[in-house]
């Protein structure tokens, strides 16, 4: 199957964004993307592991090293690093710090070590990882199990999610599970149980236990999927495709509720013109209460028009993880359909691998030759045709 043109082009893109410091976010000469990003770099690195390509796997190792070498003394992982000769520019986030840089870093180290069967790689970065885990504990603030994430604090950095953001809790579980595979720590095992219980209490329907926000929980009426976030101001109920995919992938929630998430996601995907899940749905419109929050959350230019970018846009990268979630539930046919749709999106304009698309008009948005768009093809292709599996 590796003769597949879409797969070849995706591998070529990952080769083109490989640098001496690690994976760059895009092959396009755009300053902010000509950097090694923690999140983007690890996702590209996971694709490298799936590919089995030794040169790409080596670039993944360099990515992790670059990120680790620039960890802040308090444990914060850089959002991105740019190196230019002897000059190094490090960003820990823009309008807010990036919580998911921390969890992706831990996942990256452990998945690399697991695939290469090199536990010394985890040992090498154990101090860095322990700092990350301590920082995540501090970011709970109330010591009740769930991270409190600032607005603009993760990959959806111009969207409306804040507070107890579903996506970040799930990444933390994956990071803890990945690390615990190597260290077998009873405290980490207990922490995973606590976080999982809190997710099921606060993000799934008809759950027992003491809620963080009892009144808001009963007002939201959770039915077909986990809401994207909640805070002292209440719940935000958009369907977060990335987060719900991670929930399925990590097997969080009852069997019946996970089945409802799968059914809802497939139904939504089938209604979309590109046959891809939108990042968040439904889109926030100018008449909605959250529009002011959305329109002001941008550092440079506003990109979150309805059906675009985070606000209902379609991303190959997000759908890559959705396909992995479908495979984890035995939905091979549906995962294959998602790969076909990802490949069609990536092939637009002679394989321009756009960042995302307007889900209504199908017009491309964002940066072309976006590395993690190519990574999506590789992740799903190898999971389907070589039975590649990550450490979960």
C-alpha positions in Angstrom: 0.0 0.0 0.0 3.0 2.4 0.4 3.0 3.0 -3.3 -0.1 5.1 -2.6 0.5 8.6 -4.1 -1.2 10.4 -1.2 1.0 8.6 1.3 4.2 9.3 -0.7 3.3 13.0 -0.9 2.7 13.1 2.8 6.1 11.5 3.5 7.7 14.0 1.2 6.2 16.9 3.1 7.5 15.5 6.4 10.9 15.2 4.8 10.7 18.8 3.6 9.8 20.1 7.0 12.7 18.2 8.7 15.4 20.4 10.0 18.5 20.0 12.1 16.4 21.0 15.1 13.3 18.9 14.4 10.1 19.2 12.5 9.0 22.6 11.4 5.3 23.4 11.3 5.2 24.2 7.6 7.4 23.9 4.5 6.0 27.4 3.6 8.4 30.2 4.4 6.2 31.8 7.0 8.1 33.0 10.1 5.8 31.7 12.7 5.6 28.3 11.1 9.4 28.0 10.4 9.8 26.9 14.0 9.8 23.7 16.0 6.5 23.5 17.8 5.9 21.2 20.7 2.4 20.2 19.6 2.9 20.1 15.9 6.3 18.5 16.2 5.1 15.7 18.4 2.1 15.0 16.1 4.5 14.9 13.1 6.8 12.7 15.3 4.0 10.2 15.9 3.5 10.0 12.2 7.2 9.4 11.8 7.0 6.5 14.2 4.0 5.1 12.3 5.9 5.4 9.0 8.9 3.4 10.3 11.1 5.8 8.3 14.5 6.0 10.2 15.3 9.5 9.0 11.9 10.9 10.1 12.2 9.1 13.4 15.6 10.7 13.9 14.0 14.1 13.2 11.5 13.3 15.9 14.3 12.7 18.4 15.8 16.1 17.5 12.3 17.7 17.9 12.0 16.3 21.5 15.6 17.4 22.3 15.0 20.9 21.0 11.8 21.2 23.1 13.4 19.7 26.2 16.5 21.9 26.0 14.3 25.0 26.1 12.1 23.9 29.0 11.5 26.8 31.4 13.0 26.4 34.9 9.4 26.2 36.3 8.6 23.3 34.0 6.8 25.0 31.2 7.4 23.5 27.8 7.9 25.9 24.9 5.0 26.4 22.5 7.7 26.8 19.8 11.4 27.3 19.3 13.2 29.1 16.5 16.9 28.6 16.0 18.9 30.8 13.6 22.6 30.0 13.9 23.6 30.8 17.5 20.4 32.7 18.1 17.5 30.9 19.8 14.0 32.5 20.1 11.7 30.7 22.5 7.9 31.3 23.0 5.9 29.8 25.8 2.7 31.0 24.2 1.1 34.2 22.8 -1.8 35.8 24.6 -1.7 32.9 27.0 0.6 30.0 27.8 0.0 26.7 26.0 -1.1 23.9 28.4 -1.0 21.2 25.7 2.7 21.8 24.9 3.4 20.2 28.3 1.3 17.1 27.7 2.3 16.6 24.1 6.0 16.7 25.2 5.5 13.9 27.7 3.5 11.9 25.2 6.3 12.5 22.6 9.1 11.3 24.8 7.3 8.1 25.9 5.9 7.1 22.5 9.4 7.5 21.0 10.9 5.4 23.7 8.2 2.8 23.4 8.5 2.4 19.6 12.3 2.4 19.5 12.4 0.1 22.6 14.8 2.5 24.3 13.7 3.1 27.9 16.9 5.1 28.5 15.2 7.9 26.5 12.6 8.2 29.1 15.2 8.1 31.8 17.2 10.8 30.1 14.2 13.2 30.3 12.6 11.9 33.5 13.6 15.1 35.4 11.9 17.2 32.7 8.8 15.0 32.7 8.6 15.1 36.5 8.7 18.9 36.3 5.9 18.8 33.7 3.7 16.5 36.0 4.3 18.8 39.0 3.3 21.8 36.9 0.1 20.1 35.8 -0.7 19.4 39.4 -0.3 23.1 40.2 -2.6 24.0 37.3 -5.5 22.2 38.9 -5.5 25.2 41.4 -8.2 23.5 43.5 -6.5 20.1 43.7 -9.7 18.3 42.6 -8.3 16.5 39.5 -9.0 18.6 36.5 -6.7 21.2 34.9 -7.8 24.8 34.7 -6.9 26.1 31.3 -6.8 29.8 30.3 -8.6 31.1 27.3 -6.3 30.6 24.3 -4.4 28.0 26.3 -4.1 25.1 23.7 -4.2 24.3 20.0 -7.6 26.1 19.7 -5.8 29.3 20.6 -8.3 31.7 19.1 -11.5 29.8 20.2 -13.8 30.2 23.2 -12.9 27.2 25.3 -11.5 27.9 28.8 -11.6 26.6 32.3 -12.0 22.8 32.5 -11.3 22.1 28.8 -12.0 18.5 27.8 -9.2 18.2 25.3 -6.5 19.1 27.9 -7.8 16.6 30.5 -7.7 13.8 28.0 -4.1 14.6 26.8 -3.1 14.6 30.4 -4.5 11.1 30.8 -2.6 9.9 27.7 0.6 11.6 29.0 0.3 10.0 32.4 -0.5 6.5 30.9 2.4 6.8 28.5 4.9 7.7 31.3 3.5 5.2 33.7 4.2 2.4 31.2 7.9 2.9 32.1 7.9 4.0 35.7 4.9 1.9 37.1 4.2 4.5 39.8 1.2 3.9 42.1 0.7 7.6 42.6 0.4 8.1 38.9 -2.0 5.1 38.6 -4.2 6.7 41.3 -4.0 10.1 39.5 -5.2 8.6 36.2 -8.2 7.0 38.1 -9.1 10.4 39.7 -9.0 12.3 36.4 -11.0 9.7 34.6 -13.6 9.7 37.4 -13.9 13.5 37.3 -14.3 13.4 33.5 -17.1 10.9 33.7 -18.8 12.8 36.6 -18.6 16.2 34.9 -18.7 15.5 31.1 -21.0 12.5 30.7 -24.8 12.1 31.2 -26.6 10.6 34.1 -23.4 10.3 36.1 -23.2 10.1 39.9 -20.7 11.8 42.1 -20.2 15.4 43.2 -20.1 17.8 40.3 -17.7 20.7 40.0 -20.7 22.9 38.9 -23.9 21.1 39.8 -26.3 23.8 38.6 -24.5 24.3 35.2 -24.2 20.5 34.7 -28.0 20.0 35.0 -28.7 22.9 32.7 -26.6 21.7 29.9 -28.3 18.3 29.3 -25.4 16.2 28.0 -26.7 13.6 25.5 -24.7 12.6 22.5 -21.1 13.8 23.2 -18.9 15.4 25.9 -19.2 19.2 25.9 -16.0 21.1 25.0 -15.4 22.9 28.3 -16.9 24.4 31.4 -15.9 27.1 33.9 -17.5 29.0 36.8 -19.6 30.7 34.1 -21.1 27.4 32.9 -20.6 24.9 30.1 -19.8 25.5 26.5 -21.6 22.8 24.6 -20.0 22.7 21.1 -18.9 19.3 19.9 -15.1 19.2 20.0 -14.0 16.6 17.4 -10.4 16.4 18.6 -11.4 15.9 22.3 -14.2 13.5 21.7 -11.9 11.5 19.4 -9.3 11.3 22.3 -12.1 10.2 24.7 -12.9 7.3 22.4 -9.2 6.5 21.8 -8.6 6.5 25.5 -11.8 4.6 26.2 -13.3 7.2 28.6 -17.0 7.0 29.5 -19.5 4.1 29.5 -19.8 1.7 26.5 -23.2 3.1 25.7 -22.1 6.7 25.9 -19.1 6.0 23.7 -21.4 4.4 21.2 -23.5 7.6 21.2 -20.4 9.7 20.5 -19.5 7.4 17.6 -23.0 7.6 16.1 -23.2 11.4 16.5 -19.8 11.9 14.9 -20.5 9.7 12.0 -23.9 11.4 11.4 -22.3 14.8 11.6 -19.4 13.8 9.3 -21.9 12.4 6.7 -23.7 15.8 6.6 -20.6 17.7 5.8 -19.7 18.4 2.2 -16.1 17.3 2.6 -17.1 14.3 4.7 -14.7 15.4 7.4 -15.6 16.3 11.0 -15.5 20.1 11.7 -13.1 21.0 14.6 -16.0 22.5 16.7 -19.7 22.4 15.9 -22.0 24.2 15.5 -20.2 27.3 14.4 -20.6 30.5 16.5 -22.6 33.1 14.6 -22.5 36.9 14.9 -25.9 36.7 16.7 -24.6 34.3 19.4 -23.6 35.4 22.9 -20.1 34.0 22.5 -19.4 36.0 19.3 -17.8 38.9 21.3 -15.5 36.4 23.1 -14.5 34.8 19.8 -13.9 38.0 17.8 -11.7 39.5 20.4 -9.5 36.4 20.9 -7.0 37.0 18.1 -3.6 38.6 18.3 -3.2 39.5 14.6 -6.2 39.0 12.3 -9.6 37.5 12.9 -9.8 34.1 11.3 -12.8 32.4 13.0 -15.6 33.3 10.7 -18.4 30.7 10.8 -17.3 27.4 9.2 -13.7 28.4 9.2 -10.6 27.8 11.3 -11.5 26.6 14.8 -15.1 27.9 14.4 -16.4 25.0 12.3 -13.5 24.6 9.9 -12.3 21.2 8.8 -8.8 20.1 9.6 -7.0 17.0 8.2 -5.0 16.8 11.5 -8.1 16.6 13.7 -9.6 14.0 11.4 -6.5 11.9 11.6 -7.1 11.5 15.3 -10.8 10.9 14.6 -9.9 8.0 12.3 -7.7 6.5 15.0 -10.6 6.8 17.4 -12.9 5.0 14.9 -10.3 2.2 14.5 -10.1 1.8 18.2 -13.8 1.1 18.2 -13.5 -1.5 15.3 -14.9 1.0 12.7 -12.4 0.2 10.0 -14.8 1.0 7.1 -15.6 4.5 8.5 -11.9 5.1 9.3 -11.0 4.2 5.7 -13.6 6.7 4.5 -12.0 9.4 6.7 -8.6 8.6 5.2 -10.1 9.1 1.7 -11.6 12.4 2.7 -8.3 13.5 4.4 -6.4 12.6 1.2 -8.8 14.5 -1.0 -8.3 17.6 1.2 -4.6 17.3 1.3 -4.5 16.9 -2.5 -6.2 20.2 -3.2 -4.1 22.5 -5.4 -1.6 19.9 -6.4 -1.0 18.5 -2.9 -0.9 21.8 -1.0 -1.7 20.2 2.4 -3.7 23.2 3.6 -4.1 23.8 7.3 -7.9 23.7 7.2 -10.9 24.3 5.0 -14.2 26.2 5.1 -16.6 23.4 5.8 -19.4 25.1 3.8 -17.6 26.4 0.7 -14.7 23.8 0.8 -12.3 26.7 0.2 -8.8 26.2 1.8 -7.7 28.3 4.8 -4.5 28.9 6.7 -1.0 27.9 5.7 -0.2 25.5 2.8 2.2 22.6 3.2 1.1 22.3 6.8 3.2 19.5 8.3 0.5 18.0 10.5 -2.0 17.8 7.6 0.5 15.4 6.0 1.0 13.6 9.4 -2.7 12.8 9.4 -2.4 10.8 6.2 0.6 8.9 7.5 -1.0 8.1 10.9 -4.2 6.8 9.5 -2.7 5.0 6.5 -0.2 3.0 8.7 -2.8 2.3 11.3 -5.1 0.9 8.7 -2.6 -1.0 6.6 0.2 -2.0 8.9 -1.9 -2.3 12.1 0.4 0.3 13.8 -0.7 1.1 17.3 0.4 3.7 19.9 1.0 3.1 23.5 -2.3 3.9 25.3 
